[in-house]
Amino acid sequence: MNVPSDLEIAQRVTPKPIDEIARFMGIDPQKIEKYGNYKAKLPLSLLEEKHRGKLVLVTAMNPTPMGEGKTTVSIGLSMALNRRKKKSVVALREPSLGPVFGVKGGATGGGFAQVIPMEDINLHFTGDFHAVASAHNLLSAMIDNHAHHRLEPQLDLRTILWPRTVDMNDRALRGVVVGLGGRSNGFPREDSFVIVPASEVMAILGLSLSYSDLKRRLGNVLVGFTPFKEPVFAKDIKAEGAMAVLLRDALKPNLVQTLEHTPALIHTGPFANIAHGTNSIVSTLMALAYSEVAVVEAGFGADLGAEKFLDLVAPTGGFKPSVAVIVATVRALKYHGGVSKRDVKLPNPDAVVKGFPNLQKHIENMQKYGLPVVVAVNRFANDTEDELRVLEELLDREKVRYAAVEVWAKGSEGGLGLADAVLEALQEKTDYRPIYDWDMPIKDKIERIAREIYGADGVLYYPKAERDIKRYEKLGYGSLPICMAKTQYSLSDDPKKLGRPKGFKITVREVRLLSGAGFLVPITGDIMTMPGLPKEPAAVRMDLDEKGRIYGLF
């Protein structure tokens, strides 16, 4: 059977004018800022609406190289809720060009559960990523200019913390030297690049509640130290105003639609393994203001995106999730049960049993936050009835709600069971609570996450990490929340330890301060903030015909 690609499916659907999508949400079309016929920006003034819906957080077990379809399930769930006459809006992150042209693929869902126009969203969209990169690199340029002209406060070039950024997987830029070519080109020094989703500016954009909050956070970015070890911030070199100018329109959430015309807010794109990993706070608040049930996705597994959403993002935004949906697949369970990627499509009910402890741990973790849990079993064509029956028996023993999902193949119809389970769970009393208090010492917060969420026996610190923690506590940043940088493939910091590993410790190499974003980032294992391209990147399969039609985009 010739299965159409995601792009082919998306191109067969005629989107509704964005005015109609806004009107469905309850927004006056005159108040939106249109980018053509099918995209729009929503001004922040719309947040004055008082109504607040309920928030459903979609997360997953630890992902595998095959992908578990979390974005697809989020979109399908929101469409299914609308089909059940429960007004819903889905809020998602924006895709990064790095994964789009690399290995992961896009971030617009798949099959008959997609957001459109998918080509625009996966490429340049409304320019938010370019605005983030421009604001970030403006600060980089102003830092070097400040040092070149020896302006006050003086910068010790050996202590500059601020990297440069580009939205592409480019391993050659992980470590660079700038300022070569003589005195007129500045001071030679080592520098580095991070991918745009790892930029602190992206994190700031995603966590800011207003323009004044945006400027405050930008000004608070720590860029380095003086020769006397005094901190130097972006506001000290007067960069925050111009950076905010570049980000003015980028702070406004983007409105698009699904294949079934459910409103979708797609805004900001921090990765969950190296940043906080969810859409912007303002887009979540907008979704809550104009729906009965807002569906929000957190990146990667629940040990990353969901933990950060529940411990960092929700307290910052002042909202409380009502239900956690955990996406699971039979093939992921088999992979965590020891089956190779090559053989994961072969029937193996025993491997489902062996891999189940990974999903079991994520269920336990979400329950620790006081949230009702629903497991979404995202079905694939190779799943056998024996494997699915084994999984159902395991979930029954956990006494957790679950539902089979087939939104990729059937759209909202394939998500009705999940919608019903979620609506039932929404009737339960929620006792949401973060697992740590921000005022705890830095090491105690890291330890709490490692033990409670990862199942580690403790934490080991490199000498640099020890020095970092002492410095930041001395500077008064000890009460910031934690944003762990860790592999997404394992509960541990070793991507090869699948399933539910035991008897391990988390290793923290260093701790970075994102004083503008307002959190601390412990760097664990071999995690990097600039990915590389695979041997055969997705870019080699993309093309454009003489009529401007795109091919090969998933």
N, C-alpha and C positions, 0 to 999 in steps of 0.2 A: 504494500500500500504506500502510495506517495503522500507523505505527510507534509503539509505546507510549513514553511518556516514562520517564525514569529512575525517577521517583517511582512511576509505575504499576507498573513491573517490580518495584521493591522491595516495594511493598505487596502483591504477589501471593505473596510468600514468607513462610512462617511460620518465624520464628527458633526455634532450639533454646533451651531454658533455658540461661542463662549458666553454670549448674553443669556442664552437659555439655561446654561449650567448655573450661572450666577443667580438667575431668577429662581431656579429650583432650590438653591440653598437659602433663599430668602434675602438676597442682596440685590439692591437696586442696580441694574446694569449701567446706569449713568455714573455710578461710583467706582467702577472698575477701570483699570488702565490696560487697554487691549494691546497685545503684541500680535497683530494680524487677527484672523478670524477665530482661532482655536486656542489661544493662550492669553492670559491676562495676569497682571499684578494686582494684588489686593492692598489698598492703602491701610496703614496701621489704624486710622481713625475708625475702621470697622470693628475694632476690638472693643469699642464702647458698648457693644451689644451685651446685655447682662445674662441672657440665657446660657446655661452650661449643660451640655450633655454628659454622658458617661464615657469613660475612656477604657478601651480594650487594647492591651499591649500584646503584640504578636512577636514571639521570639522563637527559639528552636533549640534542639539538641546540638551538640558540636557538629559543625558542617563537615562535609567530605568534599573531595575534588569534583564530585559529580554534581553538587548543588542539591539543595533540598526544597527549593521553590517557596521560600518564605515570603518574598515579595508577591509572588503569584497568589499565594494563599491569602495574604492581606487584602489584595485587590478583590479576589473572589468573595471573601467574607463580606466586605463592604457592599458589593453588588448584591449578594444574597440577602443581607439585612434590608436593603431597599426593596427587594422583591417580596420580603415579608412585611412590607409597609412600615418599616422602622427606618426613619430618615437617618442616613449614614453618610459620612465623608471619610475618605481614607487620606492619611498624611504619610508621605514617604520622603526619603532623601533623594537628592539629585545625583545622577551618575557622574563619576569621574572619567575623564578621557583615558586615564591610565589603564584601568581594567577593561574599558570598552575596546581598546585596541590591543589589549594584552591577552589575558587568559580567562578572567572571570565572566566577561560578558556584560550586558547592560543591566539596568536596574529599573526596567519598566514592566516587569512581569513576563508572562509567557502564554502562548496559546490563546485561549479565549478569555483570559484574565489579564489584560494589559491596560496600561494607560497610553493615551495617544495625544498628539502625534509623536510616535515613538522615535522616529528619526531625529526630530528636533530635540526631544528630551535627552536622548543619549549623546547628542553632539553638543552644540553650543547653547541650546535652549534660549533663555532670556539674558545670558551674559553674566550670571551670578559668579560663576567660577573665575571668569576673566577679571571681574571686579575684585574678587578676593586676592587673586594673584597680583593685580596691579597695586592694590593697597599694601600688600605684604612687601613687594619689591620696592615700592616707594620708600618704605621705612628702611629697607636695606641700603638704598642709595643715600638716604639722609644720614644714616649712621656713618657710612664711609666719608661722606662730605663733611660731617661734623668733626671727624677725626683728622681729615686732610687739612682743614682750616684751623685746627687746634682750638676749637670753640669750647666754652665752658658749659657744663662741667666736662672736664677732660675725660676721655675714654682710654682705658688701658686696653690696647689692641689685643692683648693676650686673653682678655676676659669677655670679648664680645660673644654673646649667646645667640644672637638672631641670625638664622640662616637665610638663604634665598629659596624661591619656590618655583616649580613648574608643574603643570598638570599632565604629566606623562611619566610612564615607568622608564627611568633612565639611570641605570646603575652607575654609569660613568660620572654622574654628578654627585655621588654620595660624598666624595671628598674632592675639593678643588682648591686652587690657589688663585687669589685675586690680587689686583694692584700691581701687576708686572708692567714693565715698560718705562720706568723712570719716575721722577718725582711728580710730574704733572698728572700721573695716573693714580696717585694715592699711595698708601702704604701696602707693601706686599704682606699678605697674611693668609693663613689657611681659612677656608670657608667650606660650606656644604649647602646642599639643596635638600628640601623635603618635598614630597608630592603635596599638591594643594589641599587634599582632604586632611593632611597632617599639620597644616598651617594653623598657628594659634589664631590668626585672623578668621579662619573658617569656624573655629570653636567659638570665638567671640560673637561672630554673626549669628551662630545658632543658638546662643544663650542670651543674647541681648533682648530686653523687653521694650526698648524705646530708643529714640535717637540720642537722648541724653545718656542712657545706659550704655549705648554703643560707644559714644565718645569717652565716657569714663573708663570703660574697659580697655579701649585702644590706648588711652593715655597711661594706663597702669602696666603696660607691657614692659617687662624687664629686658633691657637690651644688653647690659653689661655692667662693668664696675669702673670706678675711678682708680688711679694708682694708689689711693688710700683705702681701697676696698669698700667704698661707698656705692650703693646701687644707683644706676642710671636708668631712667624710664623713658618711654617714647614721649611723654609730656615734657621731659627735660630738654628734648631737642625739637619741641614744638611740631611734632609730626601728626598728632591725633586728629586735628581739624581737617587736614587735607586727606587723610585716610578715610575719615567719615564721609567726606564729599564723594569719594570714589565708591563708597558703599551705600550711598543714599537709596538708590532703587533696589539694590541687592537685599536690603533688609525687608522688603515687602514680599510676602509669600506668593508663589506662582500657582495659578488656578488652571487646571486642565481637566480631562475627563477620562473615564474608562471606556472600553469598547461598548459597554451598555449604558454609557452616559451618566454614570455615577460621578459626582464631583471628586476630584483628587487635588490635594495640595502637595506640591513637590518643592521642597525648599531646604537648602544647605546640604552638604554631603560629607560630614566627618566620618572617617573609617572607625569601626568599632574596636579593632585590635590595637590601634595607636591613638585613638581619640575617643570621644564619648558616643559616637555611633548612632545618631538618630536625627530625624528632621528637626527643624528649628522650633524653639519654644513658641514663637509667635504663630507659626502655622498650626501647631497643636492647639493653642488657645483659639485660633480662628475656627478650626474644625469643631472644637467643643462648643463654640458660640453658635454655630449654624447647623447643628445636627443633634439627633437624639443619642446616637452612638458614634463616637469617633474611633476609628481604627488606626492605630499607630504602630509602625514597625521599628524594632531595635535591631541593630546589625549583628550578624554572626550568631553564636550560641548564647544561651541565657547567662553563661558565666562572664560574658563580655557586655554586649549591648544592653541586655535587660538589667544586669547588675548596675551598670552606670546610669541607666534611665531611672532606676528606682532609688539609688543612693545619691545621685548628683543632679540629674536633669529635673525630675519631678519636684524635689524640694526647691530648686531654683525657680521653676515656673509656677510653683504654688498650686499644682493640681495633684489629684490622687487617682491612680488607676483603679479600676473596679474588677477586672478579670485579666488573667494572663493566659494567652493561647500559645502552646508549645507545638511547633511543627516538627513532625517526625516522619521518617520514611523507612520502609522495609530495607531498602538498599543501604541506607546509612547505618541501620542497626546491624546488618550483616558485616559491613565494613568495620564497625567498632567491635564486632565479634571475631575479627581476625581474617575475614575474606579479602582477597586482593581486589583491586579495582577492576582487573581483567575478568574476574570470576563473579563479580557481585550480581550479575544478572541471572546467574544459575540458581535454581531452587535450593534453599538451605534453611529449613526451619530451625535447626539447632543453632545456627549462627545468629538468628534473631534473638534467641534466648541468651546467648553469650554476650550480645551487644546491648541488651536491654538495660543493664546497670547504668549506662551513660544517660539514657533518657530518664531513668528512675532518679538519678541525682538531680537533674534539672527540675523535675517535678517537685522534689523535696525542697530545692532552693526557692522556687517561686512560692511555695507554701510558707516558707520562713518569713516572707514579707507580708503574710496575712492575706494573700490573694487566692480566690477560687481559681482553679486550674482546669483548662480544657485542652486535651491533646488533639491536634489536627493530624490525622494520618493521611498524608498526601500520597495518593496512589499512583503507581506507574504501571505501564503495560506488562512488565515482567514480573510483577508481584503475583504470587500464587495464593490460592485460597487457603492452603495449609499454613503458609507464612502469616497471612492476615489473621487467621483464626488463633494462632499461637500468640500473636501480638495482642489481640483482644483479650485473651485469657490473662495475660500478664498485666494489662491495664485494669482489668476487673479486680485483680488481687490488690492493686494500688488504691482501689475505690475512687478512681478519678474519672471524670467525664471525658468522653472521646467521641470523635466522629470521623468517618471516612470522607475524604475530600477529592473531588475530580474536577476542579474548576479549570484546569488547563484544557481539558477536552470538552467540558460542557458549560463553561461560564458560570453564571450565578446558580443555575440549576444544580450544578455539581457541588455547591457550597451550602445548600439549604439545611442539610443535617448539622453542619458546623454552626450555622446561624442560629438554629434552634437550641443547640447546646449552649451557645454563648448567651442567648436571651434567658435561658433557664438559670445560668450561673449569675447573671446580672441581678437576679432576685435575691441572691444570698447577701448576707451582711459581710461587708469588707472591712478588714482591720489592717489596712496598709500601714506599714512602718518600715523605715530604712533599717539596715542591720547594724549600722554604726552611727554614733553621734559625731558630728563634724568637729566638736571641741576635744575629742580624744587626741592623745599624742599621735604623731604621724605613724610611728612604727606599730602602734596598737591598731590603727585603722587598716594598715596593710595586712597585718597579721589576721585581723578579723575576716577580711575578704579571702585570704589564702586558706584559712582553716574552714570557714563556714561555707564558702561558695565553691572553692576548688577541691576541698577535701585534703589539703596539704597537712603535713605534720609540723610545719613551721616555715620560717623565712630565713634565708642566708643573704647577707649584705656584703657586696664588695666594699673595699675601703672608700672608694669614691662615693658610693651611695651613703655610707656613714657620714662622710664629710658634707655631702649635699643636705642631708636631713638636719644636721646640726646648724648649718648656715641658714636654712630657710626658717627653722624654728627661732633662731636668733633675730632674724629680720622681721618676725611677727607673722609668718605665714603658716604656722602650725595648725591652725584651725580650718584650713581649706580641705575640701573633699578630695578623694583619691580617684584617679582615672588610670587604671592599670593598662600598660602596654604589654600584651601577651599574645602568643599564638592562638589563633581561633580553632585550630584542629584538635586540641586536647584540653582537658580540664587542668592539666599541668602546664609548665612552660616549655615542655618538650613535645613537639608535634608528633613524635613517633609513639608516644604513650597514649594509645587509644583506649576506648571503653571508659571504665571508672578506675583510674590508677590509684594505688594506695602506697604508703610508705615513701612518699617523695616530699621534697621541700622546694619552695619557690626561690629562685635566685634573682636578686635585684642588683643589676650592674650599676645603675645610677638613678638619680631622681631629678626630674626636670621641673622647674617652676614655670607655670603658665599663669602669671599673676594677673594678666588682663582677662583671660578666660575665667580665672578663679578656681584653678585646681592644680594638684600636683600629679606628675606622671612618673611612677616607678617603671623603669625599663627592665623587663625580665627576659631571660633566655637570650635568643639570638634575634629578637624582633628588630625590624628596620623601619625607618620612616621614609625611605625611598625604595620602592620595589623595582625589580628588573623585569624585562620582557621574557616570555618563555622561548624555547627553541623555535616554535612556529607560532608567532603571535596572531591574534584574530585579524590584525590589520592586513595580512597577506591575502585574505579571502574577500576583502571589500573592494568595491569598484563603483564607478559612475558612468552611465551611458550618455549618449549625445543629447538626450532630452533632460538630463539632470536627474534621472531616476537612480536611487541608491540601491545597490545589491550587496548581499553578503553580510548585512548588519543583523546577525542572529536569525 
